[in-house]
Amino acid sequence: MFEVGKIYNRRADIHGVYKGQQYGGIATPSQHPYIFIFTSEAGEEFGYSDGFSPDGTFRYTGEGQEGDMIMAKGNLAIRDHQKNNKNILLFEAASQGMVRFVGNCNYITHHTEERPDKNGKQRAAFIFHLDIIPETKSNGVESPKALYLTKPTRSKSLKQLREIALSKTPTQADEKEKLIHVKYRSDAIKLYAKKRAEGHCEGCGEKAPFETKSGPYLEVHHLTRLSDGGADCPENVIALCPTCHRRAHYAVDSELFNNELMCKAKTIEASVA
């Protein structure tokens, strides 16, 4: 339906087809089994600060612009999506009216914390912990069937790290098990990208700038997201030297450079898979 990393017109491609609320961060079309959620850096001005946490989950701020948030409407839809057989689809703002598909999500848990509302007053806000389901376009690779994964380490093979990174969190596991699973996946994709690079920047091709106790120094860049972090599929991560990594985020030609990196990542991954 939607392709990870691809950019869509929110009004035409999402609401024009599936309906649902055209404004705000959560859309719940009544005639389709989907919940569309949208994140943007612009939301930080109003207390909506979303992003990846160290445990690999995506922290998403619930809806409600004034006063304490309540567990109703979009917030309730996210919490109960599995019980109601609804799929959560996450999009990030790309440009005016355009959004990039990040992936399908599963709710793990949520907590409440103090955040300012649109008037700057402190209020209780829901922060949802979401597990972004890994996807891959490559053929012939199956996710591990075991409910429990071994901890990813540098000693594991490229194939083993890839399998951990692509594993899906068991929906019936308890909260603690789910969080461990997501953390292992998040760590595995970073180790995978660095191991795949074999000590060279996958952007410019130059040797890593220096050695560390854990090997050549390279930074893992997530190609389909505005900021780095969290687990991702092998085609959407790339190991870069610090210069290329900063260029991917801050250069005038960052969008063009990221598109080039996406093509390189797919080519590299095709030769590995």
C-alpha positions in Angstrom: 0.0 0.0 0.0 2.6 2.5 1.1 6.4 2.1 0.5 8.8 2.9 3.2 10.8 6.1 2.4 8.5 7.2 -0.4 6.9 10.6 -0.3 3.1 11.1 -0.6 0.7 14.0 -0.9 -1.2 13.9 2.4 -4.5 15.3 1.0 -4.6 13.4 -2.2 -2.9 10.1 -1.5 -4.1 9.5 2.0 -7.3 11.4 2.8 -8.4 11.5 -0.8 -8.4 7.7 -0.8 -9.0 6.7 2.8 -10.7 9.8 4.3 -10.1 10.5 8.0 -9.3 13.8 9.6 -7.2 16.0 7.3 -5.7 18.1 10.0 -3.9 17.2 13.2 -1.6 14.4 14.0 -4.0 11.4 14.1 -6.5 10.4 11.4 -8.9 7.5 12.0 -10.9 6.7 8.9 -14.0 4.8 9.8 -14.2 2.6 6.7 -10.7 1.3 6.6 -8.5 -0.7 9.1 -5.9 2.0 9.4 -4.8 4.7 11.8 -2.7 7.4 10.2 -0.3 9.3 12.5 1.8 12.2 11.4 4.9 13.7 13.0 6.8 16.9 12.3 9.6 18.9 13.9 7.2 21.9 13.7 5.1 20.3 16.4 7.8 20.9 19.0 6.6 24.5 19.3 3.3 23.2 20.7 4.7 20.5 23.0 4.6 17.6 20.4 8.2 16.3 20.6 8.4 13.0 18.8 11.4 10.8 18.1 13.3 7.6 18.8 14.4 6.7 22.3 17.6 4.8 23.3 15.5 1.6 23.6 14.6 1.7 19.9 10.9 2.6 20.3 9.4 5.7 18.6 7.9 8.0 21.2 4.8 9.7 19.8 2.9 12.4 21.5 -0.9 12.0 21.7 -3.5 14.4 20.6 -5.1 17.3 22.5 -4.0 20.9 22.1 -5.3 22.3 25.4 -5.4 20.9 29.0 -4.7 17.4 30.1 -4.9 14.8 27.3 -7.7 12.2 27.7 -7.7 8.6 26.5 -10.4 9.1 23.8 -10.6 9.4 20.0 -7.2 9.2 18.4 -5.4 8.4 21.6 -7.7 5.6 22.4 -7.4 4.3 18.8 -3.7 4.0 19.1 -3.8 2.3 22.5 -6.5 -0.3 21.3 -5.4 -0.7 17.7 -4.6 -4.4 18.0 -7.8 -5.2 19.8 -9.7 -3.4 17.1 -7.7 -4.9 14.2 -6.3 -1.5 13.1 -2.9 -0.9 11.6 -0.9 2.2 12.7 0.9 3.9 9.8 3.5 6.5 10.6 4.4 9.4 8.3 6.9 12.3 8.8 6.6 15.7 7.3 8.8 16.1 4.2 7.7 19.4 2.7 4.5 21.6 2.4 1.6 19.1 2.1 4.0 16.2 1.5 4.8 13.3 4.0 7.2 10.4 3.9 6.1 7.0 5.0 8.2 5.7 7.9 6.5 2.4 8.5 3.8 0.3 10.2 3.8 0.5 14.0 2.6 -1.5 17.0 1.7 0.0 20.4 3.7 -1.3 23.3 2.9 1.0 26.1 2.5 4.7 27.0 3.4 7.0 29.9 2.2 10.5 31.0 4.5 13.4 31.4 4.3 17.2 31.8 4.3 19.0 28.4 3.2 22.6 27.5 -0.1 22.9 25.6 -0.6 25.4 22.7 -1.0 28.2 25.2 2.3 27.3 27.0 0.5 25.9 30.1 1.8 22.7 31.6 -0.5 19.7 31.2 -0.4 15.9 31.3 0.4 14.5 27.9 0.3 10.9 26.7 3.6 9.7 25.2 3.1 6.4 23.2 5.9 3.9 22.8 5.6 2.5 19.3 7.5 -0.4 17.7 8.1 0.3 14.1 7.8 -3.1 12.2 10.9 -3.8 10.1 10.3 -4.2 6.4 12.6 -5.2 3.6 12.3 -5.2 -0.2 14.9 -8.0 -0.6 13.8 -11.5 -1.5 14.6 -14.8 0.2 15.1 -13.5 3.8 12.7 -14.7 6.5 12.4 -13.3 10.0 13.4 -15.6 12.8 10.5 -17.7 14.1 11.8 -17.9 17.7 10.1 -15.6 20.2 13.4 -14.8 21.9 16.5 -13.4 20.2 20.1 -13.6 21.2 21.8 -10.4 22.0 23.4 -8.8 18.9 27.2 -8.6 19.2 30.1 -7.7 16.8 31.1 -11.3 16.7 27.9 -12.3 15.0 27.9 -12.8 11.2 26.3 -10.3 8.8 23.5 -12.9 8.2 22.8 -13.3 11.9 22.7 -9.5 12.5 20.4 -9.1 9.5 18.0 -11.7 10.8 17.8 -10.1 14.2 17.3 -6.7 12.6 14.4 -8.0 10.5 12.7 -10.0 13.2 9.2 -8.9 14.2 8.3 -8.4 17.9 5.8 -11.0 19.1 2.5 -9.2 19.6 1.5 -11.6 22.5 4.7 -11.1 24.5 4.6 -9.0 27.7 5.8 -5.4 27.7 9.2 -6.2 29.1 9.8 -8.8 26.4 8.7 -6.5 23.7 11.0 -3.7 24.8 14.0 -6.2 24.9 13.1 -7.4 21.4 13.0 -3.8 20.0 16.3 -2.9 21.7 18.0 -6.0 20.2 16.7 -5.1 16.8 17.8 -1.5 17.1 21.3 -2.5 18.2 21.5 -5.2 15.5 20.8 -2.8 12.6 23.6 -0.5 13.7 26.1 -3.3 14.0 24.9 -4.7 10.7 25.5 -1.4 8.8 29.0 -1.0 10.2 29.9 -4.6 9.5 28.6 -4.4 6.0 30.7 -1.3 5.3 33.9 -3.2 6.1 35.7 -0.1 7.4 34.8 2.3 4.5 32.3 5.1 4.3 29.4 3.8 2.1 28.8 7.4 1.0 32.2 8.6 -0.3 34.0 5.3 -0.2 36.9 6.6 1.8 38.4 4.6 4.7 37.0 5.3 8.2 38.8 8.4 9.6 40.2 6.5 12.6 40.0 3.3 14.6 38.2 2.8 17.9 38.4 0.0 20.5 35.3 -1.4 18.8 36.6 -1.0 15.2 36.6 1.6 12.4 34.7 4.8 13.3 31.6 5.1 11.2 28.2 6.6 11.9 24.9 4.9 11.0 22.5 7.1 9.1 18.8 6.3 8.7 17.7 7.3 5.2 14.0 7.5 5.6 13.9 9.7 8.7 14.5 13.3 9.6 16.7 12.3 12.6 18.7 9.1 13.3 17.7 6.5 15.7 15.8 3.3 16.2 15.6 0.1 14.2 15.2 0.1 10.4 15.5 -2.3 7.5 18.9 -3.0 5.9 18.1 -1.0 2.7 17.3 2.1 4.7 20.5 2.4 6.8 24.0 3.4 5.6 27.3 3.7 7.4 29.0 7.1 6.8 32.1 9.0 7.8 31.3 12.0 10.0 31.6 14.4 7.0 29.1 12.5 4.9 26.8 12.1 7.8 26.7 15.9 8.5 26.3 16.5 4.8 23.2 14.2 4.8 21.6 16.3 7.5 22.8 19.9 7.0 24.2 20.5 3.5 22.4 22.7 1.0 22.2 19.6 -1.2 21.2 17.3 1.6 18.0 16.1 -0.1 19.9 15.3 -3.3 22.6 13.6 -1.4 20.2 11.5 0.6 18.6 10.3 -2.6 22.0 9.3 -3.9 22.6 7.5 -0.6 19.3 5.6 -1.0 20.4 4.3 -4.4 23.8 3.3 -3.0 22.3 1.5 -0.1 20.0 -0.5 -2.3 22.8 -1.4 -4.6 25.1 -2.4 -1.7 22.3 -4.4 0.0 21.5 -6.2 -3.3 25.0 -7.5 -3.5 24.9 -8.7 0.1 21.5 -10.4 0.2 
